[in-house]
Amino acid sequence: MTEPTEAPQTPAQIRRTALYLTLAQVPQGKVVSYGQLAEMAGLGRAARWVGRTLSQLPEDTSLPWHRVLGAGGRISLPAGSPSGDEQRARLRDEGVPVRNNRVDIQRHGWRPVEHSG
């Protein structure tokens, strides 16, 4: 019997993969909350885990982490911090206005169309 060349993923790796795959689908100019992203990735009510996991992404990641906001469209990263400033700049570059540390989630929130079988 031969050994599989790839080790099976741990539950933590499976959760991270689901999160990254879902995040990669958030289109330019749209935003989601940490809680929405967790739910869409099938992770239930794991908003804090999503925030922690995204904070550990490598600096050169191509994932659109800047499109993920706190509840109600609030930007969680502090103004004046390098990552907070980068998030605000990236959102503005995509045509998403940031006012009073918030994004209008009604207007810019991503709601993927549910596919019914």
Backbone as ProteinMPNN parsed JSONL, in Angstrom:
{"seq_chain_A": "MTEPTEAPQTPAQIRRTALYLTLAQVPQGKVVSYGQLAEMAGLGRAARWVGRTLSQLPEDTSLPWHRVLGAGGRISLPAGSPSGDEQRARLRDEGVPVRNNRVDIQRHGWRPVEHSG", "coords_chain_A": {"N_chain_A": [[0.847, -1.181, 0.0], [0.598, 2.182, -0.87], [1.737, 5.29, 0.458], [-0.256, 8.244, 0.816], [0.567, 11.132, -1.101], [0.01, 13.661, -0.262], [-0.654, 15.032, 2.851], [-3.662, 14.678, 4.765], [-5.804, 17.517, 5.229], [-5.861, 19.457, 8.218], [-8.56, 20.171, 10.539], [-8.369, 22.935, 11.13], [-6.916, 23.921, 8.949], [-8.717, 23.383, 6.909], [-10.825, 25.073, 7.6], [-9.543, 27.572, 7.288], [-8.945, 27.483, 4.538], [-11.558, 27.456, 3.446], [-12.364, 29.986, 4.268], [-10.513, 31.67, 2.887], [-11.078, 31.044, 0.205], [-13.697, 31.99, -0.002], [-13.359, 34.709, 0.625], [-11.802, 35.484, -1.552], [-13.671, 35.746, -3.515], [-15.066, 38.098, -3.137], [-16.159, 40.887, -4.781], [-14.474, 43.637, -6.473], [-14.932, 46.894, -5.187], [-16.943, 46.184, -3.49], [-18.038, 45.259, -0.161], [-17.836, 43.198, 2.818], [-18.967, 42.08, 6.045], [-17.111, 40.866, 8.895], [-18.587, 38.871, 10.169], [-20.504, 38.176, 8.183], [-18.797, 37.133, 6.234], [-17.758, 34.9, 7.566], [-20.114, 33.394, 7.829], [-20.824, 32.984, 5.104], [-18.709, 31.413, 4.333], [-19.312, 29.103, 5.524], [-18.752, 28.835, 8.199], [-20.223, 29.481, 10.36], [-20.932, 31.4, 13.274], [-18.407, 32.988, 13.436], [-17.036, 35.435, 13.586], [-15.006, 36.798, 15.043], [-12.899, 34.984, 14.911], [-12.447, 35.06, 12.163], [-11.51, 37.702, 11.873], [-9.138, 37.55, 13.393], [-7.732, 35.608, 11.929], [-7.467, 36.852, 9.42], [-5.82, 38.914, 10.177], [-3.419, 37.714, 10.304], [-2.526, 37.244, 7.774], [-0.063, 36.99, 5.162], [2.082, 39.783, 4.277], [2.282, 40.22, 1.542], [-0.019, 39.201, 0.424], [-2.542, 38.352, -1.999], [-5.154, 38.342, -1.476], [-8.281, 40.021, -1.023], [-8.334, 41.476, 1.599], [-8.929, 43.977, 2.55], [-11.547, 44.48, 1.99], [-13.13, 43.589, 3.99], [-15.081, 44.319, 6.753], [-15.97, 45.63, 10.013], [-18.98, 45.07, 11.987], [-21.884, 46.64, 10.668], [-20.479, 48.113, 8.812], [-18.23, 49.3, 9.853], [-14.877, 50.366, 10.055], [-12.372, 48.442, 11.336], [-9.656, 48.635, 11.78], [-7.28, 50.86, 13.205], [-7.287, 54.365, 12.413], [-4.512, 55.948, 10.959], [-2.807, 53.885, 11.503], [-0.512, 51.727, 9.774], [-1.765, 49.528, 8.363], [-4.447, 50.217, 8.624], [-4.563, 52.685, 7.277], [-3.854, 51.783, 4.755], [-6.01, 50.101, 4.175], [-8.149, 51.958, 4.031], [-7.266, 53.55, 1.875], [-7.178, 51.651, -0.222], [-9.896, 50.939, -0.408], [-11.034, 53.406, -1.157], [-9.759, 53.705, -3.629], [-11.144, 51.798, -5.039], [-13.514, 52.981, -5.358], [-15.125, 53.095, -3.127], [-16.485, 55.004, -0.755], [-15.219, 56.218, 2.371], [-16.525, 57.295, 5.296], [-16.458, 58.978, 8.357], [-15.127, 56.801, 9.493], [-16.553, 54.678, 8.526], [-18.227, 52.54, 6.122], [-20.841, 52.695, 3.786], [-22.742, 50.148, 4.142], [-25.133, 49.259, 3.173], [-25.19, 50.247, 0.619], [-22.755, 49.441, -0.511], [-22.376, 46.855, 0.248], [-21.693, 43.388, -0.284], [-23.782, 41.074, -1.68], [-24.009, 38.019, -2.487], [-25.683, 36.273, -5.082], [-28.066, 33.919, -4.261], [-27.986, 30.586, -5.233], [-30.471, 28.529, -6.212], [-31.24, 25.108, -6.265]], "CA_chain_A": [[0.0, 0.0, 0.0], [1.439, 3.382, -0.939], [1.307, 6.421, 1.291], [-0.696, 9.399, 0.021], [1.644, 12.122, -1.188], [-0.38, 14.867, 0.464], [-1.299, 14.731, 4.126], [-4.997, 15.273, 4.829], [-5.809, 18.814, 5.906], [-6.417, 19.504, 9.567], [-9.771, 21.004, 10.572], [-7.995, 24.358, 11.092], [-6.551, 24.247, 7.561], [-9.949, 23.34, 6.122], [-11.541, 26.332, 7.914], [-8.811, 28.678, 6.65], [-9.139, 27.367, 3.085], [-12.929, 27.903, 3.161], [-12.367, 31.436, 4.449], [-9.748, 32.313, 1.805], [-11.812, 30.864, -1.059], [-14.858, 32.883, 0.031], [-12.842, 36.078, 0.561], [-11.302, 35.733, -2.914], [-14.812, 36.005, -4.399], [-15.668, 39.416, -2.885], [-15.757, 41.686, -5.945], [-13.95, 44.984, -6.313], [-15.972, 47.884, -4.939], [-17.941, 45.644, -2.561], [-17.5, 44.926, 1.164], [-18.6, 42.271, 3.665], [-18.549, 42.139, 7.443], [-16.429, 39.649, 9.37], [-19.627, 37.873, 10.432], [-21.048, 37.711, 6.898], [-17.776, 36.315, 5.585], [-17.742, 33.621, 8.284], [-21.324, 32.661, 7.472], [-20.749, 32.58, 3.697], [-17.691, 30.369, 4.217], [-19.808, 27.914, 6.22], [-18.071, 28.761, 9.493], [-21.14, 29.886, 11.422], [-20.748, 32.701, 13.916], [-16.972, 33.0, 13.772], [-16.532, 36.742, 13.156], [-13.722, 37.119, 15.7], [-11.878, 34.099, 14.333], [-12.157, 35.598, 10.831], [-10.668, 38.875, 12.079], [-7.808, 37.093, 13.837], [-7.092, 34.893, 10.826], [-7.082, 37.827, 8.398], [-4.716, 39.741, 10.685], [-2.196, 36.917, 10.17], [-2.186, 37.036, 6.359], [1.244, 37.567, 4.804], [1.984, 41.141, 3.758], [2.171, 40.24, 0.076], [-1.187, 38.423, 0.007], [-3.372, 38.941, -3.053], [-6.549, 38.298, -1.023], [-8.796, 41.375, -0.788], [-8.654, 41.612, 3.035], [-9.405, 45.341, 2.824], [-12.991, 44.541, 1.741], [-13.815, 43.004, 5.144], [-15.294, 45.371, 7.739], [-16.708, 45.284, 11.217], [-20.444, 45.141, 11.88], [-22.427, 47.935, 10.286], [-19.596, 48.822, 7.9], [-17.194, 50.006, 10.609], [-13.498, 49.948, 9.81], [-11.849, 48.017, 12.632], [-8.252, 49.016, 11.933], [-7.203, 52.267, 13.615], [-6.802, 55.384, 11.48], [-3.14, 56.306, 11.303], [-1.969, 52.684, 11.502], [-0.191, 51.41, 8.368], [-2.769, 48.672, 7.721], [-5.692, 50.979, 8.577], [-4.45, 53.65, 6.183], [-3.859, 51.034, 3.497], [-7.382, 49.65, 3.929], [-8.944, 53.108, 3.595], [-6.803, 53.945, 0.532], [-7.609, 50.629, -1.192], [-11.345, 51.058, -0.593], [-11.286, 54.615, -1.95], [-9.314, 53.408, -4.995], [-12.174, 50.973, -5.669], [-14.74, 53.76, -5.429], [-15.927, 52.903, -1.913], [-16.161, 56.112, 0.15], [-15.136, 55.958, 3.809], [-16.904, 58.51, 6.026], [-16.537, 58.744, 9.811], [-14.626, 55.453, 9.779], [-17.558, 53.695, 8.109], [-18.614, 52.392, 4.722], [-22.278, 52.467, 3.671], [-22.826, 48.716, 3.812], [-26.35, 49.06, 2.373], [-24.881, 50.598, -0.755], [-21.552, 48.772, -1.015], [-22.291, 45.482, 0.754], [-21.787, 42.318, -1.279], [-24.773, 40.038, -1.41], [-23.974, 37.064, -3.611], [-26.995, 35.713, -5.426], [-28.215, 32.522, -3.831], [-28.374, 29.684, -6.324], [-31.345, 27.458, -5.728], [-31.144, 23.96, -7.138]], "C_chain_A": [[0.895, 1.248, 0.0], [0.847, 4.485, -0.073], [0.782, 7.536, 0.394], [0.403, 10.469, 0.03], [1.298, 13.391, -0.419], [-1.099, 14.471, 1.74], [-2.701, 15.347, 4.128], [-4.939, 16.59, 5.608], [-6.393, 18.68, 7.305], [-7.708, 20.329, 9.53], [-9.448, 22.504, 10.496], [-7.636, 24.787, 9.668], [-7.788, 24.284, 6.673], [-10.742, 24.626, 6.341], [-10.871, 27.512, 7.212], [-9.017, 28.674, 5.136], [-10.525, 27.858, 2.695], [-13.013, 29.426, 3.262], [-11.694, 32.131, 3.273], [-10.483, 32.202, 0.471], [-13.003, 31.806, -1.129], [-14.404, 34.33, -0.103], [-12.402, 36.438, -0.858], [-12.433, 36.094, -3.877], [-15.441, 37.385, -4.201], [-15.213, 40.365, -3.991], [-15.237, 43.074, -5.57], [-15.109, 45.954, -6.108], [-17.074, 47.408, -4.009], [-17.26, 45.294, -1.247], [-18.404, 43.908, 1.839], [-18.141, 42.489, 5.098], [-17.856, 40.829, 7.805], [-17.448, 38.528, 9.574], [-20.232, 37.299, 9.166], [-20.078, 36.751, 6.228], [-17.715, 34.936, 6.239], [-18.933, 32.772, 7.876], [-21.258, 32.135, 6.041], [-19.742, 31.452, 3.494], [-18.11, 29.093, 4.939], [-19.191, 27.737, 7.594], [-18.949, 29.223, 10.65], [-20.813, 31.271, 11.96], [-19.299, 32.845, 14.394], [-16.319, 34.321, 13.384], [-15.168, 37.058, 13.771], [-12.592, 36.257, 15.156], [-11.472, 34.601, 12.954], [-11.214, 36.79, 10.962], [-9.251, 38.498, 12.468], [-7.045, 36.45, 12.687], [-6.627, 35.871, 9.748], [-5.912, 38.69, 8.867], [-3.375, 39.018, 10.55], [-1.82, 36.641, 8.722], [-0.8, 37.613, 6.075], [1.071, 38.929, 4.14], [1.745, 41.19, 2.257], [0.962, 39.456, -0.441], [-1.954, 39.14, -1.103], [-4.848, 38.903, -2.652], [-7.028, 39.708, -0.686], [-9.253, 41.591, 0.654], [-9.267, 42.974, 3.359], [-10.913, 45.48, 2.611], [-13.802, 43.966, 2.901], [-13.862, 44.048, 6.261], [-15.99, 44.827, 8.97], [-18.205, 45.439, 10.981], [-20.889, 46.554, 11.527], [-21.511, 48.754, 9.396], [-18.469, 49.582, 8.576], [-15.811, 49.464, 10.261], [-12.854, 49.661, 11.163], [-10.414, 48.478, 12.869], [-8.15, 50.504, 12.256], [-6.68, 53.184, 12.519], [-5.391, 55.764, 11.923], [-2.214, 55.103, 11.408], [-1.671, 52.338, 10.048], [-1.272, 50.574, 7.69], [-4.112, 49.391, 7.628], [-5.691, 51.985, 7.437], [-4.502, 52.948, 4.833], [-5.273, 50.576, 3.154], [-8.238, 50.801, 3.395], [-8.576, 53.517, 2.169], [-7.281, 52.948, -0.524], [-9.107, 50.728, -1.472], [-11.665, 52.273, -1.448], [-10.88, 54.399, -3.401], [-10.356, 52.597, -5.755], [-13.516, 51.701, -5.735], [-15.665, 53.581, -4.241], [-15.574, 54.03, -0.937], [-16.157, 55.674, 1.617], [-15.453, 57.279, 4.507], [-17.081, 58.17, 7.494], [-16.165, 57.308, 10.155], [-15.607, 54.348, 9.395], [-17.742, 53.691, 6.605], [-20.116, 52.129, 4.733], [-22.49, 51.033, 3.177], [-24.102, 48.414, 3.028], [-26.03, 49.255, 0.892], [-23.746, 49.754, -1.332], [-21.404, 47.325, -0.532], [-22.46, 44.462, -0.36], [-22.805, 41.305, -0.845], [-24.781, 39.089, -2.587], [-25.361, 36.476, -3.837], [-27.028, 34.259, -4.982], [-28.66, 31.683, -5.017], [-29.266, 28.594, -5.745], [-31.354, 26.342, -6.761], [-32.47, 23.578, -7.67]], "O_chain_A": [[1.836, 1.342, 0.787], [-0.367, 4.592, 0.1], [1.325, 7.753, -0.69], [1.075, 10.679, 1.04], [2.19, 14.113, 0.026], [-2.037, 13.673, 1.716], [-2.906, 16.418, 3.557], [-4.131, 16.752, 6.522], [-7.305, 17.887, 7.539], [-7.924, 21.1, 8.595], [-10.183, 23.259, 9.859], [-8.002, 25.878, 9.232], [-7.891, 25.128, 5.783], [-11.268, 25.205, 5.39], [-11.545, 28.349, 6.613], [-9.236, 29.721, 4.527], [-10.665, 28.598, 1.721], [-13.657, 30.074, 2.438], [-12.247, 33.081, 2.72], [-10.51, 33.157, -0.306], [-13.294, 32.362, -2.187], [-14.996, 35.098, -0.862], [-12.607, 37.565, -1.31], [-12.188, 36.68, -4.932], [-16.266, 37.803, -5.013], [-14.017, 40.623, -4.131], [-15.528, 43.6, -4.496], [-16.141, 45.851, -6.772], [-18.035, 48.136, -3.761], [-16.052, 45.059, -1.212], [-19.575, 43.765, 1.49], [-17.056, 43.019, 5.338], [-17.998, 39.821, 7.114], [-17.205, 37.381, 9.201], [-20.454, 36.092, 9.069], [-20.47, 35.7, 5.722], [-17.631, 33.921, 5.548], [-18.793, 31.578, 7.609], [-21.594, 30.978, 5.787], [-19.898, 30.631, 2.59], [-17.362, 28.116, 4.967], [-19.112, 26.619, 8.104], [-18.481, 29.343, 11.782], [-20.467, 32.186, 11.212], [-19.016, 32.826, 15.591], [-15.184, 34.338, 12.908], [-14.274, 37.539, 13.076], [-11.472, 36.73, 14.963], [-10.292, 34.574, 12.605], [-10.223, 36.876, 10.238], [-8.283, 39.05, 11.946], [-5.858, 36.713, 12.494], [-5.522, 35.737, 9.222], [-5.107, 39.145, 8.054], [-2.318, 39.638, 10.667], [-0.889, 35.879, 8.465], [-0.407, 38.612, 6.678], [0.044, 39.199, 3.517], [1.08, 42.099, 1.759], [0.921, 39.086, -1.615], [-2.01, 40.369, -1.144], [-5.703, 39.378, -3.4], [-6.272, 40.503, -0.128], [-10.43, 41.858, 0.9], [-10.026, 43.111, 4.319], [-11.5, 46.487, 3.006], [-15.026, 43.865, 2.809], [-12.834, 44.591, 6.665], [-16.525, 43.719, 8.97], [-18.639, 45.88, 9.916], [-20.338, 47.536, 12.025], [-21.724, 49.955, 9.229], [-17.82, 50.418, 7.948], [-15.608, 48.252, 10.184], [-12.799, 50.533, 12.03], [-10.002, 48.686, 14.01], [-8.849, 51.32, 11.655], [-5.753, 52.833, 11.788], [-5.116, 55.885, 13.117], [-0.993, 55.253, 11.405], [-2.487, 52.622, 9.171], [-1.661, 50.872, 6.561], [-4.845, 49.199, 6.658], [-6.68, 52.127, 6.718], [-5.111, 53.445, 3.886], [-5.694, 50.649, 2.0], [-8.968, 50.633, 2.418], [-9.453, 53.797, 1.351], [-7.737, 53.347, -1.596], [-9.541, 50.618, -2.618], [-12.48, 52.186, -2.367], [-11.573, 54.856, -4.311], [-10.446, 52.694, -6.978], [-14.53, 51.117, -6.118], [-16.857, 53.878, -4.329], [-14.491, 54.022, -0.352], [-16.984, 54.867, 2.041], [-14.737, 58.266, 4.333], [-17.761, 57.205, 7.843], [-16.802, 56.675, 10.997], [-15.505, 53.22, 9.879], [-17.464, 54.669, 5.912], [-20.609, 51.413, 5.603], [-22.427, 50.746, 1.981], [-24.157, 47.425, 2.297], [-26.528, 48.53, 0.03], [-23.773, 49.394, -2.509], [-20.428, 46.652, -0.863], [-23.27, 44.648, -1.268], [-22.702, 40.736, 0.242], [-25.478, 39.322, -3.575], [-26.107, 36.219, -2.892], [-26.13, 33.477, -5.293], [-29.606, 32.039, -5.721], [-28.84, 27.828, -4.88], [-31.46, 26.585, -7.964], [-32.576, 22.618, -8.434]]}, "name": "protein", "num_of_chains": 1, "seq": "MTEPTEAPQTPAQIRRTALYLTLAQVPQGKVVSYGQLAEMAGLGRAARWVGRTLSQLPEDTSLPWHRVLGAGGRISLPAGSPSGDEQRARLRDEGVPVRNNRVDIQRHGWRPVEHSG"}
